[in-house]
Amino acid sequence: MLPRLAVRPIDRAADAALLARLARWCLRFTPVVAVDGADGLFLDVAGAAHLHGGERALLNELVARLRAAGFDARAAVAPTAGAAWALARFAPGRAAPADEARLREALAPLPAAGLRLDPATVDTLARFGLRRIGDLYPLPRAALVARFRDEAVALRLDQALGRAAEALDPIEEPPRYRAVARLPAPILEAAQIRHWLERLAARLAARLRAGGVGARHLRLAATRLDGDTAGFELRFAGPTRSVEHMLRLARDRVEEIDPGFGIDALRLEALLVDDLPPDQESFVRAPRDARDRLAFADLVANRLGRGSVYALRPVASHIPERAERRAAPGEADAAATAVVGAWRPPLLLDPPEPVESAVAEVPDGPPISFVWRRARHRVVRAAGPERIAPEWWRLRPRERTRDYYLVECEGGRRFWLFRHGLFDEPEPPTWHMHGLMP
């Protein structure tokens, strides 16, 4: 009935692992993050919201980042964990006030399920006509406990309204690599920002060295007097803790920071780190040209964008267009499995272009002549075929066997073309141009 519906078995272990990674990612907003069930997170932002421009700005930034990453995120801010849970699921996007009277007003129209009750209890409440949280307000606590023979309903209501304490079980915070400067007086000039950036970079590099790691992703955040945050991010092809390299990439980006009415705090933190052995000047250290190449790639990528610099990494596939992929310069230096002994021309056409009026000896002879781009070419020399069978595990029924030929035509031009399909198949084979020789 729904041909486009994709059905896959639930992998709850993978879901839990992903939620745990999201919880660690949320530590950038607050040091207190707790996992709630199979699909929720609690963030205690008390004392941390002003670093992100206030509760509303933090809420918008959090949801925007999660949605940009492909998640269907719903969030809310409230003075209690129970109220935030209810608002996030039934009135997302709200920032409830801390005043109890206004909080009661915000929770009143929400369904009783917003109190984190089990389905059986919610059904029982509905049979008594108690479908909204506000319907429970007039009932005395003793009547709720007696009616449901436990304190679950009354406790959850008290927790949502802040009458009962609720402790969160925060995740263990991973080692943080950051350097913070609380400025004695607000600064406005780019030169002042560079001065403090040098000090922060030296302190951060020392902490990275002590942890045996290098930074792959840095962020400089400047907190302004108006509560807003400005800054920029830097990414590296490989892990680094070189102060000179950090400053080389950051100096030009300092001009992007709008100080507003003044900056009173600076924070330089490593958002992503990788293991990095201690530096040593010996023959086992990476060659200087390799380090210089990665440094140059970082410089260009941070000026022109992440996708502006890439390298080609081999992939274990006989299909020519799948035999390599784009990778970051540092990743491309890693060992990769490639097809051994496979010759390929330096220039491949993507996609292969059709060849018309090809004349060849049946069944496996090379082409004698063919028309490509409305020009007739006559072959004087040929080598092949090189047969490449389709990758059956990809389950693509339209793919057929390819027979590749390297041909030299009159005038000296050389081409790499293939016959797509075999003569004993119901559909006749076709010819395609795939590569050119310089």
N, C-alpha and C positions, 0 to 999 in steps of 0.2 A: 504493500500500500504506500510506503514511503521509500522509494528507491534511493534517495540521497541520505537516508538516515544511517549514520555510522554507529555500529553496536560493538562495544568491546567489553570484556570482563573488567570488573572493578578491581583495582590493585590498591587495597587500603593501606598496605605498608608503604607503597610509593607516595600515596596521598599524604600520609602522616609525615614522611620525610620531607616532602615539599612544604608542608605547613611549618615544619621546624625550621627550614631554610628561610621561609618568609619571616618567621619570628626573629631570627638573627638579623635579617635585613632591616627590620623595623627598629633595631637598636640605634639606628642613626637618628631617630626622633626622640627617644627617651631610653634611659638605662633599665627601665622596668617594663618587661614584656612577658606576658604569660599566654600559653596556649589554652584555648577554650574549646574542648570537644574536638570534633573532626573537621570543623570549617571556620573556626573563629579565633580571634586574637584579642587580648586585652592589652592596652597601652596606658600606663599610668603617666600622664603628661603633666602632672602637677609640678610646677617649678621648671618645666622644660618648654612649655608652649611659647613663651616670649622669645625664645631663641629662633623660632620659625615664623615670627610675625603675629603671634597670637593663636588662640584655639581655632578660629575659623580658617586662618591661613594654613595652619598645620593640617587641618582636616582636608582642605581642598588639595594641598600638595600630596598628601598620602594617597587619596583616592585617585588623583590624576596619574601618579606614578604607577600604581597597581594596574590601572586600566591600560596604560601604555604598554605594560608588560603582558597584557592579555588576560587579566583576571577580571571577573565580574565582582567588583568590590563595592560593599555598602558599609558605611561607617557613620558614627555619631559621637558627639562629645557630651558627657553628663557628669555631674558631681559624684555619682556612684557607679560601680561596675554593673549592678543590676539595671539601672536606668539606661546606661549606655547600650547594654545588650538588647533591651527592648526597642529603643529608638533605632538602632542600626538595622534591625530586622523588619521593623514595621513602620518606621518613619525616618529613613536614611537621609543623611545630609544635615540633620539638625544639631544645634549646639544648645543644650538645655541650660538654663540658668541655675545657679547654686541655691537660690532661694527655694525653701521647701514648698511654699504655697504655689509658686509658679512651676516647680517641678511636678507637683501633683496634677496641676492643670495640663502639663505636657503629656503625662502618662495616662491620664484618664481615658481618652478615646481609644487607646491601643487594646488589642485583644488580650485575654487572660493568658494566652500562651506566651506573652512577652515576659512573664514572671519566671520563665525557665522551669515550668511545671511539666510533669510527664503527661502524655496524651490521655491516660485514664482519668487523671485529676481534672484536666481541662474539660473532658466530656462530662464529668460529674458536675462541675461548676455550671456548664451550659444547661444541664437539665434543671438546675435551680434558677435559671435566668441570669446567671452571673457570667456574662460573655465579655465584658470589658473590665479593665483594671479599675476604672472609676466605680464600677458596681460594688467593689469590695470595700471602698472607703467607709461607708456608713456602718458596716458590720463590726461589732466589737471583736477584739482579738480572742477573747474566751469563746465566743460563738464559732469562730473559724476553726479553732483547735478542736472543739467538741464535735463539730459537724464532720470534719475530715479525719478525726482520730489521730492526728499527728500535727506537728507545727510547720509542715512544709509550706503551706500556703501563706500562713502568717509570717513565717521567717523570710520568705522570698519578697513579700510585700514590704516588710520592714527594711530589708537590705536595699531594695530599689529606692525607697524614700530616704535612706540614710539614717534610719533609727537603729539599725543593727550593723555591726561591723562585719566586713567580709575581707578575708585575707586572700591575696593572690599568690600563686606559686610561680614566681618569675623564672625564666630560663637562665641558665648560667651564662653570663656575659663572656664572650671570647676575648682573648687579649686584644686590647685596643692600642693602636699606634697613632697617637695624635699629639700635637703640641698646641697649647692654648696660651694666648697672651692677653691679659686684661690691661688695657692701656691706661696710663695715669691721666691722660688728657685726650680728648677726641682728636683724630688726625683727619686731614683733608687731602694732602698732597700724595701723588703717586710715589715720589721719592721716599716719603715716610713709610708707605706700605712696603716698598722694596726693602727698606732697612729692617723692618720687623719680620718680613718674609725670610730674609737670610738667617735670622736668629731662630725662627721656627723650623726652618729646613735643617739646620745643624742639630737641633734637639731631636727632631723626628728621626734623622738618620742614625743618631746614637741609639735610639730605642729600637729601630729596625735591626741594627747590627747586634744588639744584645739579644734579640729574639731569633737571630739566625734567618731572617726573612728580608725580602726586598719588596718595594711597592710596585704594583702594576697599575694602580689607579689612585690618584691623589685629588683631593678637593680642598680649596682654600675658601673659607667662609668668613665674610666680614660682617659683623653685627653693627648696624647703624643706630644712631640715637632714636630714630623713629620706630625702632623695633623690627624693621625689615632687614633682610639678609641679602647681601650681594656677594659675588665671587665667581669662580670658574673651576673647571675640572681638567686634569691632565691624565693622559693614558700613555703607557709605555709598552713597547713591543716585548720587553723582557723585564724581569724584576730588577730593581735598582735601588740603591741607597746612596748614590753619588749626589752630594750637595750641589756640585757644579752642574750636573746634568739637570737636576730639578730646577735650579735657578735659571739655566739657559732657556728652558721652555717657558718658565713662568714670567720672566721679566716683561716680555711683550704683552702678556695677557693682563698685566696689572692695570694697563690703561683702560681696560674694559670695565673696571669696577667704578660704580657711581657711589661716591662717599656720602651723598646727600648732605645732611647738616653735620656730618662727622661720624667717624667710626670709633667705637669704644672697645671693641674686642675682635681678635683675629684667631681663627682656628684652622690649622693645617692637619689633615688626617688622611691616612691611607685607607681607602675603601676596599681595596683588594690587595692581598699580599701573596707571595709565593716563597717557597724555600729558596734561600740563596746562601751558598757556602761562603765562609770567610774569604776575603780577597787575599791573594798571595801573588807576589811577583816571581813567577817561575815558569818553566816550560809547560806546566799543566794548565796554566791560565788560558782563557779564551784568547785567540789571536787578536791583535789590536785592530786589524782591518774589520773583523767581525763586530767588535764593539763599536767601532766608528760607524759601520753601516747601520746598526740598530739605533745609534744616537741620531744619525741623520734622518732615519725613518721616523723616529719620534718627533723630531723638529718639524718635518713637513706635515705629518699627520695631525699634529696639534694645531697647525696653522690653517690647513686646508680641509680638515675633516677626517674622521676615522677611516672612511672608505677610499681616501685618496692614495694611500700607499698599501700595497699588498705584494705578496710573492706567490708563486705557484708551487704547490705541494703535490707530489705524485700520489696517485690513488691506485690500489690494486684492482685494475679493470682493464680488459683487453679492448673495450669499446673506446675508440680514440677520444671522443668528446667527454668521456667520463674518466679519463686516465689522469686528470689533474684537477685541482680545485684551488680557489683563492684562499689564502691564509694570511694571517698577520706575519710580518717579517720574522719575528722571533719564533713563531710556531713553525714557519717553513724551514727553519734550520734544524728542527728535530728530525730524527730518523723516521722514514716512512717506507712502506712496502710498495714497490712499483713493479710493473711487468718487466721482467728481465729479457733483454735481447730484442725488444720491440722497436723497430726503426720507425720514426715518424718525421714528416716534413716540418720545417720550422713555422709554416703558416697554414693554419686550418681554417676552413670556411665554416661559419656557424650561422645557420644550419647548412648542411651540404646542399649544393645547388643542382637542380636536375640537368641531366645531359640528354640531348635528343638525337635521334637518327644514328644511334650507335650500331656499328657493324662489327660483329665478332664471330669467331668460329665456335660452334656449339660442341660440347657443353661448357668448357672451361677456358676457351681461348681468349687472349687479350683483345681489346678493341683495335680494329684496323683504322677506323675513322669515326668521328663523332662531331656533333654540333654543340658548342657551348657558348652561351651569350651571343647567339646568332652568328657565330663564326665557325666555319668548317675547319677541323684539324685532322691531319693525316699522320698516323703513327709510323715512325721508322724503327723504333726500338721499344721493347717492353720487357718488364720483369714481373713475375707473379704467376698464379694468384697467391695472396695471403688470405686464408679463409679465417673469418671471425664469426663464430656462432653466437646467437643471442644469449643473453644471460637469463636462463629459464627461471631462476629464482625470483626475478623481478615480476613475473606473471604479467608480462605485457604481450598479448597475443599478436599485435600488429608487427612486432619486430621479426625480421627475417635474417637469414644467413647473408653475410657480406663476403664478397671476393674482391680484394684490393689489388690494383695493378699500378706500377710505376711506369709511365710511358714518356717517351721523348718524341716530339712531333717535328715536322719540317720547320726549319727556322731555329731549332734548338730549345724551344720551350719544353719544360718538363712538368707533368701533372701527376697527381695521386688521386685516382678515381676508383669507384667500386661498383660492382653489380649487386643490386639488392634483390635477393631471392634466387631460387634455382629453377631450372627449366622444367623439372618434373613436378612442380607445384601447380595448383589450379590457376593461380594468378601469375601472369607472365612477369619476369624480372624487369627491373628498371635500372638505369645507370645514373650515377650521381658523382659530381665533382666535390672532393673533400679537402684536398691539399694542393699547395703550389710550392714549387721550388724557386729559389731566388735566381 
